Amino acid sequence: MPIPFLIQLAIGIGMSILSYILRPQPKPPKPPSLDDFNAPTADAGRPWPVIWGSMTITGVNNIGSFDKKRRKRKIKAAKK
């Protein structure tokens, strides 16, 4: 008879439903704060990136006080 199989199936489905209900709920993400932004730093001994072309760099080692504006510059290449 399939009655033991049906009992085990019902127990398995019941345990699955129970574990779904009792699982831990994920915490909502915290809103971004000022610590989350990647501001330039001034650390001695930290490597400087070498850039060829146009790139956006985050977390640059900044030695000095510069404004955070983008500027386009035209540079003429030297002819050989």
C-alpha positions in Angstrom: 0.0 0.0 0.0 1.2 3.6 -0.7 0.1 4.9 2.7 3.6 5.0 4.3 4.9 6.8 1.3 2.1 9.4 1.5 2.7 9.9 5.2 6.4 10.5 4.6 5.6 12.8 1.7 3.2 14.8 3.9 5.8 15.0 6.7 8.4 16.2 4.2 6.2 18.9 2.7 5.1 20.0 6.2 8.8 20.3 7.3 9.6 22.2 4.1 6.8 24.7 4.8 7.8 25.0 8.5 11.5 25.7 7.6 10.4 28.3 5.0 8.3 30.1 7.7 11.0 29.9 10.4 14.0 30.9 8.3 15.8 34.1 9.4 14.7 37.2 7.6 17.4 39.3 5.9 18.1 42.7 7.4 17.3 45.7 5.3 20.3 47.5 3.8 21.5 50.6 5.6 21.3 53.9 3.8 24.6 55.2 2.4 26.6 57.4 4.7 29.7 59.6 4.2 31.9 56.6 5.1 30.7 54.7 2.0 32.2 57.2 -0.4 35.6 56.6 -1.8 37.3 60.0 -1.2 40.9 60.6 -2.1 43.5 60.1 0.7 47.0 61.3 1.3 49.1 58.3 2.5 52.8 58.1 2.2 54.0 54.9 0.5 50.7 54.2 -1.3 51.3 53.6 -5.0 50.1 56.1 -7.6 48.3 54.8 -10.7 49.8 55.4 -14.1 47.1 56.5 -16.6 47.2 56.4 -20.4 44.1 57.9 -22.0 40.9 58.7 -20.3 39.9 56.9 -17.1 37.8 57.4 -14.0 39.8 56.7 -10.9 38.4 56.2 -7.4 40.3 56.3 -4.2 43.4 58.1 -5.5 46.3 58.9 -3.3 46.0 62.7 -3.3 49.0 64.7 -2.2 47.7 68.3 -2.3 44.4 70.2 -2.3 42.7 70.0 -5.7 39.1 70.8 -6.7 37.1 67.8 -8.0 36.1 69.2 -11.4 36.7 67.5 -14.7 38.8 69.4 -17.2 39.4 68.5 -20.8 42.8 69.3 -22.0 44.1 69.1 -25.6 47.7 68.1 -25.9 49.5 68.0 -29.2 51.7 65.0 -29.8 55.3 65.7 -30.7 56.1 64.7 -34.3 59.2 62.7 -34.9 
